Amino acid sequence: MNHPVSVVTNSSYVYGVEVECVFCVFVPHRQMKTVPLLSSFAVKCIQSVRGLYGETIEIPCDPFIQTENAMMIKWKYEKKDGSPQDLIVKSKDQDALMTLPDAFKKRVSMAANSSLLLSDGKLTDQGTFTCMVVTSTNIFEHQNKLEVLKSPEGLEIFDKAQELEIGKLTKLGVCTAKNANPAAEIMWLKNNQALMDDGKGVQASILITDQIRLHAFVQFLTAISPAELVLFPTDSPETVELLVTPQDPLVEGDNMTLECVADGNPAPTSFNFHLKGETIKVENKNVFTITNVTRDASGEYKCSLIDDRGLEASKNVTVNYLDINLRPSGRIEKLAGEALEVTLQIYSSAAHSVSWKKNNRILENEPKFPKIAYSDSGVYECEVALGPLSRKASFELVVQGAPVISSLSKHSSDDGKYKVLTCEAEGFPKPAVTWNINGTLITESPFSNGKIIQKFAVVPSENLTVQCTVSNKFGSDSKSIDVSHFFVLVTDTHVSRDQTKLVVGVVLGLLVATVLIGLAYWLYLKKSK
C-alpha cells in the first residue's frame, strides 16, 4: 500500500540562526500487528540550520511537534563514517543524560523548548544533528543539517602591478578573502563601476589618462569589506612647474627653496636647476635650496628635465631688502635757539612704513627743529618696516645754553607763617640756583629737558626785595620780587604777658616817634619864619 509523502519547505531565522526546512517524510511504523496501519508513524523532517562562527548556535527540534508531554527526547549527530552518536537523552521527569565526545564537551546543552544549544560554534561542528521525540503514540525524527558561517579574515590584494602600459593587457592584482565559510563573493570595481567576470578572471579594457582606483569588495552575508588598489599609468612627462618657497615675501637672510615638479608616471626624480647663468644637476630629488639669500639673488630661475632640456619652467624671484640712513645720529649737542635738520634716507625694494618715538613715546609726525627749545631735548628713534624686515636708528638731542628764568612767583604758606617763593628756569647744563636772602629750601624738581623748579621759604620782618639767580658755564639770569613783612594782629585773650608787653612797647614806640617827628617839623617851620 502506498502512503502519502508530504513535502514542506520553509525558511526563517531562529535566535540568530537561519533555519531552512527542506522536506518532511511520514513513514509507516509497524510495531504491533493489532494496531491499524495508519495509527502510528515515524516522522522524519530534514532542515538546514545556519549558525555564526564563535557564537552559540541553537538547533531547533521539529517546530510542528509538541514536546512538553514527550516520553523521551534524544539528540544525536552523524559521525563522518555515517554512524550515529548520541549527545543528550532526556526522559520524562528525569535529568538529561549526556554522552559527549571530546569535540562537544562543555559546549552542548538542551534548551527548555528541546532545542540543542551548541556554544562557541566551530567549522568542525558542521554536520547532521537529529532530534528524536518519542510520544505515547508516535516516534518522530527531525534531522538538521548544520552549516557554520564564518566571515573572512580581512581582504588582501597582492601581486599588484607596478605600472601600466597603454594598449597592453596587464594583470593588476589578486584579491583574496581567507578562511571564509562559505567562500566569499569577491567583486572588482573601477572608479566605483563594477567590472564583469568572464569566468577566467575579471578583465577590463581601461583607457589610461590619469590615475585609476580599483576596489575589491568581499560580500559575506550582510557584511561588505573593501580593499583598494591605486594605479598610475606609465606616461612621459609633458609639463614642468617651478615652485619657490617662501613665496611672499622673500627677504634678505631667508633660505630660498626651488622645487621642480613634473607630471608623468613614474614622475621624474632628477632635474637641472638654472641659477642665473649657472646650471646645477640634482639627482634623486626635486628640490634645491639657497641659504641666506641677498638682494643680488633677485632674477629669473629655471628648472628642466635632465634628458629633455626643452621641457622647462621658469620663475621670477624678488628678494626684498631694506636699508636706512639717519642723520644726525648718536649724541647731538645744540644751543637753544639754533636750527637742526633731520634727514632719513630709505633704500627698499617695496613700499614701507615709518614711525617715530621720543623717549619711547610715539610721535604723530616726523620731528622738525627750526628753532630748538630746551623741551626738545630727548632720545629720538625711527623704525622703518617692510613686511618681516625692520630697521631702527636713533639720536640723542641735548640742548645747551645760558639759563633763563621763565617765572618767579610768591604765595603764603598754608599756615601763614612764611612766604613761599618759586623760581622756574631753563638751561643746560643744569643751572645753579641762588637767593639773595637767608631762607629755607623747600623742594627742587628733577632736572629734565633742561628745566628746573626750586621753592624757597622766607619769614620777612620787613618789606624785602628777593632776587633769584640761575647760572651755568654759558651765563646767568636774575629776577627780583617784592615781599611784604608780616603784621601781627593780637585777638587772643589768652596771649601771654610777655607778648602783651611786646605789643604795647611797639605801639608806645610808634607814638613817641610820631610825637618827635611832629615836634621837629614844628621847630623847622618856626625857624624858617
LOFI-200366 format. One line per 10 residues: number of its first residue (from 1); their letters; for each residue x, y, z of C-alpha. Coordinates in pm, whole numbers, plus 50000, padded with zeros to 5 digits. Layout:
! LOFI-200366
NUM> a> X,Y,Z  ...
//
This chain:
! LOFI-200366
1> mnhpvsvvtn> 50000,50000,50000  50135,50340,49910  50120,50615,50169  50129,50991,50105  50458,51180,50133  50435,51541,50250  50700,51787,50128  50729,52108,50329  50962,52398,50254  51015,52691,50485
11> ssyvygveve> 51287,52943,50571  51321,53154,50887  51571,53286,51148  51559,53140,51500  51768,53323,51760  52022,53439,51509  52029,53105,51328  51894,53072,50978  51661,52768,50960  51553,52633,50627
21> cvfcvfvphr> 51323,52331,50630  51381,52121,50318  51126,51838,50343  50939,51612,50582  50865,51241,50520  50600,51040,50708  50695,50671,50721  50454,50394,50842  50568,50226,51159  50453,49867,51213
31> qmktvpllss> 50540,49763,51565  50214,49581,51651  50006,49380,51405  49691,49454,51601  49738,49829,51555  49582,49975,51242  49828,50052,50968  49796,50433,50988  49773,50461,51368  50150,50509,51420
41> favkciqsvr> 50421,50675,51210  50792,50751,51238  50821,51110,51123  51145,51238,50967  51197,51603,50879  51523,51733,50729  51604,52103,50757  51905,52329,50707  52038,52527,51002  52295,52808,50976
51> glygetieip> 52485,52944,51272  52765,53201,51314  53120,53102,51393  53220,53167,51755  52863,53223,51876  52605,52996,52041  52411,52804,51780  52057,52689,51853  51944,52382,51658  51564,52352,51689
61> cdpfiqtena> 51369,52031,51723  51063,51980,51498  50865,52304,51534  50543,52114,51448  50576,51865,51738  50462,51940,52092  50746,51812,52313  50603,51906,52652  50450,51560,52710  50712,51357,52523
71> mmikwkyekk> 50823,51040,52691  51178,51086,52566  51379,51336,52366  51717,51240,52226  51974,51440,52033  52238,51263,51824  52465,51352,51537  52605,51167,51241  52976,51094,51255  53199,51110,50949
81> dgspqdlivk> 53162,50737,50889  52781,50776,50883  52716,50609,51219  52503,50788,51482  52648,50928,51805  52422,51012,52099  52467,51352,52261  52183,51408,52511  51893,51189,52622  51614,51344,52827
91> skdqdalmtl> 51343,51114,52969  51023,51247,53117  51067,51362,53477  51438,51277,53471  51756,51476,53430  51926,51480,53093  52191,51216,53036  52490,51328,52823  52740,51107,52642  52958,51369,52474
101> pdafkkrvsm> 53269,51312,52263  53569,51540,52317  53469,51773,52033  53147,51873,52213  53243,51861,52580  53130,52161,52783  52961,52308,52477  52635,52112,52448  52311,52163,52640  51934,52133,52583
111> aansslllsd> 51702,52435,52598  51359,52435,52762  51196,52408,52419  51407,52094,52348  51643,52280,52110  52009,52176,52110  52241,52459,52220  52596,52447,52087  52825,52722,52227  53134,52865,52057
121> gkltdqgtft> 53041,52739,51714  53327,52586,51511  53368,52488,51148  53420,52127,51261  53067,52129,51408  52915,52115,51061  52713,51801,51006  52373,51639,51062  52207,51658,51403  51889,51457,51471
131> cmvvtstnif> 51621,51528,51728  51417,51213,51812  51089,51259,52002  50904,50958,52143  50541,51003,52242  50279,50752,52357  50160,50705,52000  50437,50813,51764  50809,50838,51712  50939,51149,51535
141> ehqnklevlk> 51286,51208,51396  51379,51559,51296  51711,51597,51111  51906,51926,51098  52194,51987,50863  52418,52245,51034  52631,52492,50838  52861,52722,51035  52911,53062,50869  53245,53239,50912
151> spegleifdk> 53339,53586,50786  53670,53616,50600  53976,53723,50794  54020,54050,50609  54065,54127,50243  54405,54142,50077  54532,54242,49735  54872,54105,49634  55079,54071,49317  54997,54436,49249
161> aqeleigklt> 55101,54577,48914  55378,54834,48949  55290,55022,48632  55052,55019,48338  55137,55045,47975  54895,55193,47726  54746,54932,47492  54877,54632,47686  54664,54390,47891  54817,54384,48238
171> klgvctakna> 54737,54180,48545  54660,54436,48813  54647,54214,49119  54492,53920,49302  54228,53967,49573  54180,53703,49843  53942,53662,50134  54087,53394,50363  53912,53142,50588  53554,53226,50497
181> npaaeimwlk> 53271,52973,50504  53110,52956,50259  53358,53108,50015  53320,53486,49999  53198,53657,49686  53460,53898,49554  53371,54186,49326  53604,54434,49149  53514,54797,49086  53698,55059,48881
191> nnqalmddgk> 53622,55412,48995  53307,55277,49165  53193,55094,48850  53164,54713,48865  53393,54505,48641  53248,54186,48490  53390,53837,48540  53418,53632,48221  53487,53307,48405  53863,53335,48364
201> gvqasilitd> 53901,53637,48582  53793,53996,48580  53919,54173,48269  53859,54527,48154  53980,54750,47875  54091,55067,48054  54174,55393,47881  54480,55522,48065  54453,55901,48107  54518,55954,48475
211> qirlhafvqf> 54547,55754,48794  54285,55485,48840  54140,55341,49158  54039,54977,49173  53841,54844,49468  53790,54481,49560  53481,54412,49768  53403,54090,49950  53039,54032,50035  52960,53788,50310
221> ltaispaelv> 52605,53763,50444  52523,54129,50517  52884,54246,50567  53093,54412,50296  53469,54467,50332  53670,54674,50081  54033,54691,49973  54179,54949,49738  54440,54933,49463  54557,55268,49322
231> lfptdspetv> 54747,55251,48994  54909,55509,48775  54968,55469,48404  55316,55482,48257  55342,55812,48077  55612,56054,47968  55627,56396,48133  55452,56674,47945  55466,56969,48186  55714,57107,48439
241> ellvtpqdpl> 55643,57359,48716  55890,57554,48929  55782,57639,49286  55962,57884,49516  55939,57874,49898  55875,58104,50075  55653,58264,49816  55592,58612,49960  55769,58799,50087  56118,58662,50032
251> vegdnmtlec> 56363,58882,50222  56736,58904,50265  56864,58637,50503  56595,58382,50414  56663,58035,50279  56506,58000,49934  56394,57653,49818  56335,57577,49450  56112,57277,49377  56074,57132,49029
261> vadgnpapts> 55755,56932,48971  55684,56731,48656  55393,56509,48557  55426,56161,48406  55427,55814,48555  55662,55742,48706  55739,56105,48784  56095,56225,48713  56323,56245,49015  56627,56428,48872
271> fnfhlkgeti> 56640,56782,48737  56864,57064,48621  56832,57394,48810  56942,57703,48619  57051,57972,48864  57120,58298,48679  57371,58157,48433  57480,57857,48643  57335,57507,48592  57325,57263,48883
281> kvenknvfti> 57229,56898,48833  57024,56743,49116  56963,56366,49119  56711,56157,49315  56532,56465,49448  56346,56760,49302  56450,57046,49533  56745,57282,49559  56798,57528,49849  56993,57856,49850
291> tnvtrdasge> 57078,57970,50203  57096,58328,50332  56988,58496,50009  57079,58859,49933  56922,59121,49707  57160,59009,49434  56968,58680,49419  56673,58855,49254  56614,58746,48896  56486,58461,48678
301> ykcsliddrg> 56529,58097,48778  56459,57787,48569  56443,57411,48604  56429,57140,48339  56443,56765,48286  56795,56629,48265  56720,56432,47949  56494,56695,47791  56631,57049,47812  56337,57181,47613
311> leasknvtvn> 56087,57087,47885  56149,57357,48145  55975,57604,48376  56082,57948,48497  56001,58186,48781  56098,58547,48853  56220,58588,49210  56241,58916,49405  56445,58929,49725  56315,59218,49933
321> yldinlrpsg> 56568,59441,50110  56565,59746,50338  56840,59992,50435  56812,60328,50618  57044,60618,50694  56950,60867,50968  57128,61199,51008  57222,61313,51266  57295,61011,51481  57441,60948,51823
331> rieklageal> 57459,61234,52078  57392,61578,51934  57459,61893,52142  57295,62214,52017  57245,62563,52162  56893,62676,52235  56752,62881,51951  56957,62711,51680  56810,62503,51396  56863,62129,51339
341> evtlqiyssa> 56790,61943,51016  56692,61576,51043  56711,61358,50727  56611,60992,50692  56716,60814,50373  56543,60481,50293  56656,60225,50034  56400,59946,49988  56260,59707,49727  55894,59785,49801
351> ahsvswkknn> 55658,60012,49993  55741,60055,50361  55615,60223,50678  55792,60477,50906  55725,60552,51275  55895,60788,51527  55932,60788,51906  56069,61037,52158  56178,60889,52489  55978,60573,52395
361> rilenepkfp> 55660,60775,52333  55504,60764,51987  55519,61087,51786  55248,61172,51538  55485,61344,51294  55849,61339,51194  56047,61568,51429  56149,61908,51291  56367,62170,51468  56358,62516,51302
371> kiaysdsgvy> 56439,62675,51643  56549,62439,51915  56398,62476,52263  56510,62314,52585  56194,62099,52577  56322,61937,52256  56590,61752,52450  56550,61374,52443  56619,61046,52256  56456,61020,51912
381> ecevalgpls> 56412,60680,51740  56277,60593,51396  56165,60247,51277  56117,60151,50912  55930,59825,50832  55889,59624,50512  55699,59302,50576  55910,59100,50821  56207,59333,50768  56261,59611,51023
391> rkasfelvvq> 56536,59871,51061  56587,60119,51351  56805,60428,51402  56822,60695,51674  56992,61010,51801  57001,61195,52135  56943,61571,52124  57099,61771,52409  57001,62142,52409  57259,62367,52580
401> gapvisslsk> 57267,62736,52666  57268,63006,52931  56984,62963,53177  56676,63183,53159  56429,63239,53442  56085,63182,53299  55889,63252,53620  55938,63392,53971  55630,63386,54197  55528,63407,54564
411> hssddgkykv> 55249,63292,54794  55188,63242,55165  55219,62904,55324  54905,62721,55429  54958,62814,55795  55050,63174,55710  55383,63158,55894  55615,63213,55594  55629,63315,55230  55693,63056,54954
421> ltceaegfpk> 55895,63179,54655  55903,62970,54334  56175,63017,54076  56145,62833,53739  56436,62830,53494  56559,62657,53177  56917,62592,53075  57182,62329,53016  57398,62216,53181  57193,62221,53497
431> pavtwningt> 57193,62575,53633  57275,62658,53993  57000,62850,54179  57085,63111,54446  56886,63361,54655  56999,63696,54795  56849,63642,55140  56860,63374,55402  56579,63123,55400  56494,62756,55371
441> litespfsng> 56496,62542,55053  56166,62352,55044  56188,62145,54723  56378,62119,54396  56229,61937,54096  56424,61675,53896  56624,61834,53616  56454,61721,53294  56463,61858,52938  56673,62150,53065
451> kiiqkfavvp> 56410,62264,53316  56440,62313,53694  56193,62442,53958  56303,62546,54310  56084,62654,54604  56226,62878,54882  56072,62978,55217  56134,63316,55394  55992,63487,55705  56024,63862,55633
461> senltvqctv> 56048,64101,55929  56025,64397,55695  55947,64469,55333  56205,64292,55120  56314,64263,54756  56409,63900,54693  56628,63804,54397  56661,63457,54230  56976,63396,54024  57046,63097,53792
471> snkfgsdsks> 57381,63030,53626  57588,62774,53436  57901,62785,53221  57716,62964,52940  57589,63253,53151  57337,63362,53415  56998,63528,53465  56831,63704,53760  56484,63818,53856  56352,64003,54164
481> idvshffvlv> 56023,64008,54352  55897,64227,54641  55791,64052,54960  55598,64237,55236  55669,64179,55604  55407,64021,55833  55167,64232,56051  55065,64059,56375  54710,64131,56498  54651,64016,56860
491> tdthvsrdqt> 54297,63888,56918  54357,63603,57155  54257,63693,57518  54497,63426,57638  54806,63594,57496  55096,63575,57740  55202,63877,57943  55537,63898,57769  55370,63907,57433  55135,64180,57557
501> klvvgvvlgl> 55426,64385,57685  55597,64343,57349  55295,64468,57162  55237,64761,57398  55604,64856,57373  55589,64857,56998  55275,65074,57000  55423,65323,57251  55740,65338,57049  55546,65428,56742
511> lvatvligla> 55354,65701,56930  55676,65855,57069  55829,65852,56724  55524,66027,56587  55541,66299,56857  55911,66355,56794  55860,66386,56420  55575,66638,56479  55791,66843,56720  56083,66855,56477
521> ywlylkksk> 55855,66970,56197  55710,67249,56420  56059,67375,56509  56154,67379,56143  55852,67591,56049  55912,67832,56331  56279,67886,56240  56200,67943,55875  55961,68230,55967
//
